[in-house]
Amino acid sequence: MHEGPPFTGKPPFLSEHLGRGDALPLPPLVRQLAEVKLRSLCARRAPAELQDELRLEIGFRGNSVTLFELRPPWAPNVMGPEWTRMPVAQFRYDEAARTWT
């Protein structure tokens, strides 16, 4: 006899991910290509000579990539040494269409 969660009509990994509203992770090759292209963009937009004033980072989550802008604290003695991190753009991958939006 089968023991485990009841059958929902979807494979368990889809039920777990899609039931919570999460997107499936990016295919590895798509993620790698996106990372290479976005790191290149970050290097062009925030060159090494500006690293003490501006930094750009990327973050992956599910099928999306977020571009973040980081700035140094304007008053480190008041605000602390942490840089501010603000999302400035988000890209979502549609695996069915194989496109980014």
Secondary structure by P-SEA (a helix, b strand, c coil): cccccccccccaaaaaaaaacccccccaaaaaaaaaaaaaaaaaaccccccccbbbbbbbcccbbbbbbbbccccccccccbbbbbbcbbbbbcccccccc
